[in-house]
Amino acid sequence: MNSILNAFNLNRSSTSIADAYGANSQKTSTAKTDATTETKKTQTDAAKPDAGKADEIALSPRAQRAQKIQSMAKDFFADGKFGVADIPALVSRLQKDGILSDVQLDRLSKNGITVPSTATPSKQSLQDFLDDELKSLAKKSPNTPLINTLVDAKNVLTNMDDAQSPVLAQKATKVLGQLTDYFNSEPPLTDAQKQQWQGLKSMMQLASSMGSHQSASGQLSSYLALAKR
């Protein structure tokens, strides 16, 4: 502080006195100090990691996977128009983003998951299909347990952004088993209806495999064995 006060007093004196006491040289020294400080500050700022990158690095693998699932759900399910024709693109996205591994997809394939193979897959969304089936069942068979199955299936599709949750995966697994029992009863269905029901079943298989516990515990095979009953 003394040097600052001295510089202030010297500035009020004549030029010759200022020169005599070395004020000009002090200014030069101060300017150099400021320049050095600014340089160090610039170097320090440059060394700091970008905030966005730092946040990305700080995210755990589980958090990164959850973000990918939320992004996938936004792209495929947010508008409620997801249909069986979209399943191949969804499977590709799940594989590309690493949400499902190649091993998991291979297990899904071995456990009976199918994607539309017809030239003209139904354009009706699975949500609309479920709504139509629920209305029909409410009139014809209001006491059938299939109603609860379809309500649960609709809940799974509505909450695909939370597919990492073990709770949702377990619900999808439960619905998968119930749908398998329904198929095994050989109900009278048209080809168009079979396509929708099979698409719904495939979606439950995908959702049941996306829970965070699946990749860690290796329980996928036992869960999806329901599909073979």
C-alpha positions in Angstrom: 0.0 0.0 0.0 2.9 2.4 0.7 4.1 2.1 -2.9 0.6 3.0 -4.2 0.5 6.1 -1.9 4.0 7.2 -2.9 3.1 6.9 -6.6 -0.1 9.0 -6.0 2.0 11.8 -4.2 4.7 11.8 -6.8 2.2 12.3 -9.6 1.1 15.6 -7.9 4.7 16.9 -8.0 6.6 18.5 -10.9 8.1 16.4 -13.7 11.6 17.0 -12.5 10.8 15.9 -9.0 9.0 12.9 -10.4 12.0 12.0 -12.4 14.3 12.5 -9.5 12.4 10.1 -7.3 12.1 7.5 -10.1 8.3 7.7 -10.5 8.5 7.1 -14.2 10.5 4.0 -13.7 7.9 2.9 -11.1 5.2 3.3 -13.7 7.1 1.2 -16.1 7.6 -1.5 -13.4 3.9 -1.3 -12.6 2.9 -1.7 -16.2 5.2 -4.7 -16.5 3.7 -6.2 -13.4 0.2 -5.7 -14.8 1.1 -7.2 -18.1 2.6 -10.3 -16.3 -0.5 -10.7 -14.2 -2.7 -10.5 -17.3 -0.6 -13.1 -19.1 -0.8 -15.4 -16.1 -4.6 -14.9 -15.9 -4.9 -15.7 -19.6 -2.8 -18.9 -19.2 -4.9 -19.9 -16.2 -8.2 -19.3 -18.1 -6.9 -21.3 -21.0 -5.9 -24.2 -18.7 -9.4 -24.4 -17.3 -11.6 -27.1 -18.9 -14.7 -26.1 -20.8 -17.7 -26.2 -18.5 -19.7 -28.3 -20.9 -16.9 -30.8 -21.3 -16.3 -30.9 -17.6 -20.0 -31.8 -17.0 -19.8 -34.5 -19.7 -16.7 -36.0 -18.1 -18.4 -35.9 -14.6 -21.4 -37.9 -15.8 -21.3 -41.5 -14.7 -21.9 -44.2 -17.4 -25.3 -44.8 -15.8 -26.2 -41.1 -16.2 -24.9 -41.0 -19.8 -27.0 -44.0 -20.6 -30.1 -42.4 -19.0 -29.6 -39.3 -21.2 -29.4 -41.5 -24.3 -32.6 -43.3 -23.3 -34.4 -40.0 -22.8 -33.2 -38.7 -26.1 -34.3 -41.9 -27.8 -37.8 -41.7 -26.2 -38.1 -38.1 -27.3 -37.4 -39.0 -30.9 -39.5 -42.1 -31.1 -42.3 -41.9 -28.5 -43.0 -38.3 -27.5 -45.7 -37.8 -30.2 -47.5 -41.1 -29.5 -47.2 -42.1 -33.1 -44.8 -45.0 -32.8 -45.8 -48.0 -34.8 -44.6 -51.4 -35.8 -43.0 -49.9 -38.9 -40.7 -47.9 -36.6 -39.3 -50.9 -34.7 -36.3 -51.6 -37.1 -35.2 -47.9 -36.8 -35.6 -48.1 -33.0 -33.5 -51.3 -32.8 -30.8 -49.6 -34.9 -30.8 -46.6 -32.6 -30.6 -48.7 -29.4 -27.6 -50.5 -30.9 -25.9 -47.4 -32.2 -26.3 -45.5 -28.9 -25.1 -48.5 -26.9 -28.3 -48.7 -25.0 -28.5 -52.4 -25.9 -25.3 -54.3 -26.6 -24.8 -56.7 -29.5 -25.0 -59.6 -26.9 -28.4 -58.4 -25.7 -29.7 -58.0 -29.2 -28.5 -61.5 -30.0 -30.4 -62.8 -26.9 -33.5 -60.9 -28.0 -33.3 -62.5 -31.4 -32.9 -66.0 -30.0 -35.8 -65.4 -27.6 -38.2 -64.7 -30.4 -38.2 -60.9 -31.0 -39.4 -60.1 -34.5 -39.5 -56.9 -36.6 -42.0 -56.2 -39.4 -41.1 -58.2 -42.5 -44.1 -57.5 -44.6 -44.0 -55.1 -47.5 -46.8 -53.0 -46.0 -46.5 -52.8 -42.2 -49.5 -51.2 -40.4 -49.4 -47.4 -40.2 -51.5 -47.4 -37.1 -49.6 -46.4 -34.0 -49.3 -48.9 -31.2 -50.9 -46.4 -28.8 -54.0 -46.1 -31.1 -54.1 -49.9 -31.5 -54.1 -50.3 -27.7 -56.9 -47.7 -27.3 -59.0 -49.5 -29.9 -58.4 -52.9 -28.3 -59.3 -51.5 -24.8 -62.5 -50.0 -26.1 -63.4 -53.2 -27.8 -62.6 -55.4 -24.7 -64.6 -53.0 -22.4 -67.7 -53.7 -24.5 -67.2 -57.4 -25.2 -65.2 -58.7 -22.3 -65.1 -56.2 -19.5 -63.8 -58.7 -17.0 -61.0 -60.1 -19.0 -57.5 -59.8 -17.4 -56.2 -58.8 -20.8 -57.5 -55.3 -20.2 -55.0 -54.8 -17.3 -52.3 -56.3 -19.5 -53.0 -53.7 -22.3 -53.2 -50.9 -19.7 -49.7 -51.9 -18.4 -48.4 -52.1 -22.0 -49.7 -48.6 -22.7 -48.0 -47.4 -19.5 -44.7 -48.9 -20.7 -44.9 -47.2 -24.1 -45.8 -43.8 -22.5 -42.8 -43.9 -20.1 -40.1 -45.1 -22.4 -38.0 -42.1 -21.3 -37.7 -44.0 -18.0 -36.8 -47.3 -19.5 -33.6 -47.5 -17.5 -35.8 -47.9 -14.4 -35.9 -51.5 -13.1 -39.6 -51.0 -12.2 -40.5 -50.2 -15.8 -38.4 -53.1 -17.1 -40.1 -55.5 -14.7 -43.6 -54.2 -15.8 -42.6 -54.8 -19.4 -41.4 -58.3 -18.5 -44.7 -59.0 -16.8 -46.7 -57.8 -19.8 -44.5 -59.9 -22.1 -45.4 -63.0 -20.2 -49.1 -62.2 -20.4 -48.9 -61.5 -24.1 -47.1 -64.7 -24.6 -49.9 -66.6 -22.8 -52.4 -64.8 -25.0 -50.7 -65.8 -28.2 -50.4 -69.4 -27.0 -54.2 -69.5 -26.6 -54.3 -69.0 -30.4 -56.9 -66.3 -30.5 -58.7 -65.6 -33.9 -56.7 -62.7 -35.4 -56.4 -61.3 -38.8 -53.0 -60.8 -40.4 -53.1 -57.1 -39.6 -54.0 -57.8 -36.0 -51.3 -60.4 -35.6 -48.8 -57.8 -36.8 -49.9 -55.3 -34.2 -49.9 -57.8 -31.4 -46.5 -59.1 -32.4 -45.2 -55.6 -32.6 -46.5 -54.9 -29.1 -44.8 -58.1 -27.8 -41.5 -57.1 -29.5 -41.7 -53.7 -27.8 -42.2 -55.3 -24.4 -39.1 -57.4 -25.1 -37.1 -54.4 -25.9 -38.3 -52.4 -22.9 -37.7 -55.4 -20.5 -34.1 -55.5 -21.7 -33.3 -51.8 -21.2 -33.5 -51.8 -17.4 -30.2 -50.8 -15.8 -30.1 -54.1 -13.8 -30.2 -56.2 -17.0 -26.7 -55.5 -18.3 -25.2 -55.9 -14.8 -26.9 -59.1 -13.6 -27.2 -61.1 -16.7 -30.9 -61.9 -16.0 -32.1 -61.0 -19.5 -32.1 -64.6 -20.7 -34.2 -65.9 -17.8 -36.7 -63.0 -18.2 -37.1 -63.3 -21.9 -37.4 -67.1 -21.6 -41.1 -66.2 -21.0 -41.4 -65.5 -24.7 -40.7 -69.1 -25.5 -43.5 -70.6 -23.4 
